[in-house]
Amino acid sequence: MSDHHDAVTALDDDQCWERVRGHQLGRLVTRVGDVLDIFPVNFVEDDRTVLFRTAEGSKLFELTVNDEVVFEVDDVTADDAWSVVVRGRAQRLDTSAEVERADGLGLTPWIPTLKYVYVRIVPHAISGRAFLRGPEPDRYGVASD
């Protein structure tokens, strides 16, 4: 990699959603007052929204106090990496039609727990970056032999 400026590329919305769509694990960031929490959640992408299931507890409580969330998905290989951040509002699915539709998406818990509540993140912004991995460039402007 001769030019480190090529090491980071901004992703457009379509590229971001393509990456989100191809993954199942992300991190949900909530905020209540001055307290930030982060939760790993398995999810599905559904028509450019993020859908996950949860049980009654701190995560759901925090979403009812403040529905503004950040959701991050990323991946890394030996050659490259990427990160996508979704900013939006979390909405509990309440109607039977919403829940029935969500049930058809095949989203199941990864651990043996009952999670009856579907939550949809409706984004107001999405951004992402792709990274080429490689050795650190010379830090002092003098190439070593």
VOTI-994647 format. One record per residue: residue in one letter; x, y, z of N, C-alpha, C in turn. Coordinates in steps of 0.1 Angstrom, whole numbers, plus 5000, padded with zeros to 4 digits. Example, Ala and Ser with C-alpha at 12.3 -4.5 7.8 and 13.67 -1.06 7.14 Angstrom:
a;5132;4943;5078;5123;4955;5078;5132;4967;5078
s;5128;4978;5071;5137;4989;5071;5129;5000;5079
***
This chain:
m;5009;4988;5000;5000;5000;5000;5009;5012;5000
s;5010;5019;4989;5020;5030;4988;5014;5043;4993
d;5001;5045;4992;4995;5058;4996;4985;5055;5007
h;4988;5059;5019;4979;5057;5030;4966;5064;5029
h;4965;5074;5020;4952;5081;5019;4942;5072;5012
d;4946;5061;5005;4937;5052;4999;4932;5041;5009
a;4938;5042;5021;4935;5031;5031;4921;5032;5037
v;4914;5044;5036;4901;5046;5042;4892;5052;5031
t;4880;5045;5029;4871;5049;5019;4857;5051;5026
a;4851;5062;5023;4837;5064;5028;4828;5056;5020
l;4818;5050;5026;4808;5041;5020;4795;5050;5018
d;4789;5048;5006;4776;5055;5004;4765;5046;5011
d;4753;5052;5011;4742;5045;5017;4739;5031;5012
d;4740;5029;4999;4738;5015;4994;4748;5005;4998
q;4761;5010;4998;4772;5001;5003;4771;4998;5018
c;4766;5008;5026;4764;5006;5040;4753;4995;5042
w;4742;4997;5035;4731;4987;5037;4735;4973;5032
e;4743;4972;5022;4747;4959;5017;4755;4952;5027
r;4764;4959;5034;4772;4953;5045;4763;4949;5057
v;4754;4958;5061;4745;4955;5072;4737;4943;5069
r;4732;4942;5057;4724;4931;5052;4731;4918;5053
g;4744;4918;5051;4752;4905;5051;4756;4901;5065
h;4752;4907;5075;4757;4903;5089;4745;4901;5098
q;4748;4895;5110;4738;4892;5119;4741;4897;5133
l;4753;4902;5136;4756;4906;5149;4760;4921;5149
g;4754;4929;5158;4758;4943;5159;4758;4947;5173
r;4760;4960;5175;4761;4966;5189;4751;4977;5189
l;4742;4977;5199;4732;4987;5202;4737;4996;5213
v;4737;5009;5210;4741;5019;5221;4729;5027;5225
t;4726;5027;5238;4715;5034;5244;4721;5045;5253
r;4712;5055;5256;4716;5065;5265;4704;5069;5274
v;4706;5069;5287;4697;5073;5297;4704;5083;5306
g;4700;5096;5305;4708;5106;5312;4722;5107;5308
d;4731;5105;5317;4745;5105;5314;4751;5092;5312
v;4743;5081;5313;4747;5068;5312;4746;5062;5298
l;4757;5058;5292;4756;5051;5279;4758;5036;5282
d;4750;5028;5275;4752;5013;5275;4753;5008;5261
i;4760;4997;5260;4762;4990;5247;4758;4975;5249
f;4750;4970;5240;4745;4957;5240;4748;4950;5227
p;4754;4938;5227;4755;4930;5215;4741;4924;5212
v;4737;4925;5199;4724;4919;5196;4725;4913;5182
n;4718;4902;5180;4717;4896;5167;4705;4903;5160
f;4705;4905;5147;4695;4913;5141;4693;4908;5126
v;4683;4914;5120;4681;4913;5106;4679;4927;5100
e;4683;4929;5088;4680;4941;5081;4667;4939;5074
d;4658;4948;5075;4644;4947;5069;4641;4961;5063
d;4642;4961;5050;4638;4973;5042;4645;4986;5048
r;4658;4985;5049;4666;4996;5054;4663;5000;5068
t;4659;4991;5076;4658;4993;5090;4665;4981;5097
v;4667;4982;5110;4673;4971;5117;4663;4966;5127
l;4661;4953;5127;4651;4946;5136;4658;4936;5145
f;4655;4937;5158;4661;4927;5167;4650;4923;5177
r;4653;4913;5185;4644;4908;5195;4650;4910;5209
t;4642;4912;5219;4647;4914;5232;4637;4909;5242
a;4641;4908;5254;4632;4904;5265;4630;4916;5274
e;4620;4915;5283;4619;4926;5293;4632;4927;5301
g;4636;4939;5304;4649;4941;5311;4655;4954;5309
s;4668;4956;5312;4674;4969;5311;4674;4975;5297
k;4677;4967;5287;4677;4972;5274;4664;4978;5270
l;4653;4970;5272;4640;4975;5268;4636;4987;5276
f;4639;4987;5289;4636;4999;5297;4643;5011;5292
e;4656;5010;5289;4664;5021;5284;4658;5027;5271
l;4653;5018;5262;4647;5022;5250;4634;5030;5252
t;4627;5026;5263;4614;5033;5266;4617;5047;5272
v;4628;5049;5279;4632;5062;5285;4637;5071;5274
n;4645;5066;5265;4651;5074;5254;4652;5065;5242
d;4645;5068;5231;4645;5059;5219;4655;5062;5209
e;4663;5073;5212;4675;5076;5203;4686;5066;5205
v;4690;5059;5194;4700;5049;5196;4711;5051;5185
v;4722;5044;5187;4732;5042;5177;4734;5027;5176
f;4735;5022;5163;4737;5008;5161;4749;5007;5152
e;4759;4998;5155;4771;4996;5148;4773;4981;5143
v;4777;4980;5131;4780;4966;5126;4794;4968;5119
d;4802;4958;5121;4816;4958;5115;4821;4944;5111
d;4832;4944;5104;4838;4931;5101;4853;4934;5098
v;4861;4924;5100;4875;4925;5097;4881;4912;5092
t;4889;4913;5082;4897;4902;5077;4911;4905;5077
a;4920;4896;5072;4934;4899;5072;4937;4911;5062
d;4929;4913;5052;4932;4923;5042;4924;4936;5044
d;4912;4936;5049;4904;4948;5050;4895;4947;5062
a;4888;4958;5064;4878;4959;5075;4868;4970;5071
w;4857;4970;5078;4847;4981;5076;4838;4983;5088
s;4832;4994;5089;4823;4997;5100;4812;5006;5095
v;4800;5002;5099;4788;5010;5095;4780;5014;5108
v;4776;5027;5109;4769;5032;5120;4756;5037;5116
v;4745;5032;5123;4732;5036;5120;4727;5044;5132
r;4722;5056;5129;4717;5065;5140;4702;5066;5138
g;4694;5064;5148;4679;5064;5146;4672;5063;5159
r;4659;5059;5157;4650;5058;5168;4645;5043;5169
a;4645;5038;5181;4641;5024;5183;4626;5024;5186
q;4618;5016;5179;4604;5015;5181;4600;5000;5184
r;4593;4998;5195;4588;4985;5198;4577;4982;5189
l;4576;4970;5183;4565;4966;5174;4554;4962;5183
d;4542;4968;5181;4531;4966;5190;4519;4959;5184
t;4517;4962;5171;4505;4956;5165;4507;4942;5161
s;4496;4934;5160;4498;4920;5157;4503;4919;5142
a;4499;4928;5134;4504;4927;5120;4519;4929;5119
e;4524;4939;5127;4539;4941;5127;4546;4929;5132
v;4541;4923;5143;4547;4912;5149;4547;4900;5140
e;4535;4898;5134;4534;4886;5124;4543;4888;5113
r;4545;4899;5107;4554;4902;5096;4569;4899;5101
a;4572;4904;5113;4585;4902;5119;4588;4887;5121
d;4578;4880;5126;4580;4866;5128;4584;4858;5115
g;4580;4864;5104;4583;4857;5091;4597;4860;5086
l;4605;4868;5093;4618;4872;5089;4629;4862;5094
g;4625;4852;5102;4635;4842;5106;4645;4846;5117
l;4641;4857;5124;4650;4862;5135;4648;4854;5147
t;4658;4846;5152;4657;4838;5164;4668;4842;5173
p;4666;4840;5186;4677;4843;5196;4688;4834;5194
w;4700;4839;5197;4712;4830;5196;4715;4823;5209
i;4708;4827;5219;4710;4820;5232;4696;4814;5236
p;4696;4804;5244;4683;4798;5248;4675;4806;5258
t;4670;4817;5253;4661;4825;5261;4649;4829;5253
l;4638;4833;5260;4626;4837;5253;4627;4852;5251
k;4625;4857;5239;4625;4871;5236;4613;4874;5228
y;4603;4879;5235;4590;4882;5228;4589;4895;5221
v;4598;4904;5225;4596;4918;5220;4605;4921;5208
y;4598;4925;5197;4606;4930;5185;4608;4945;5186
v;4620;4949;5183;4623;4964;5182;4629;4967;5168
r;4624;4978;5163;4629;4982;5150;4636;4995;5151
i;4648;4996;5146;4655;5009;5145;4652;5015;5132
v;4646;5027;5132;4643;5034;5120;4654;5045;5119
p;4662;5044;5109;4674;5053;5109;4670;5067;5104
h;4677;5077;5109;4677;5090;5103;4690;5093;5096
a;4701;5085;5099;4714;5086;5092;4721;5073;5093
i;4729;5070;5082;4737;5059;5081;4750;5063;5075
s;4761;5058;5081;4774;5062;5075;4784;5050;5077
g;4794;5049;5069;4803;5038;5070;4816;5041;5063
r;4826;5033;5067;4839;5034;5061;4845;5020;5059
a;4853;5019;5049;4860;5007;5046;4875;5010;5047
f;4882;5000;5052;4896;5002;5055;4905;4991;5048
l;4916;4995;5042;4925;4985;5037;4935;4983;5048
r;4938;4971;5052;4948;4968;5063;4962;4967;5057
g;4971;4970;5064;4985;4969;5060;4994;4974;5071
p;5007;4973;5068;5017;4978;5078;5016;4993;5080
e;5020;4997;5092;5020;5012;5095;5031;5018;5086
p;5027;5030;5080;5038;5037;5072;5049;5042;5081
d;5060;5046;5075;5071;5051;5083;5066;5063;5090
r;5068;5064;5103;5063;5075;5111;5072;5087;5111
y;5084;5086;5107;5093;5097;5108;5098;5102;5095
g;5093;5098;5084;5096;5103;5071;5109;5098;5065
v;5115;5088;5072;5128;5082;5067;5125;5067;5065
a;5126;5063;5053;5124;5049;5050;5135;5041;5055
s;5132;5030;5062;5143;5021;5067;5146;5011;5056
d;5159;5006;5056;5163;4997;5046;5160;4983;5050
***
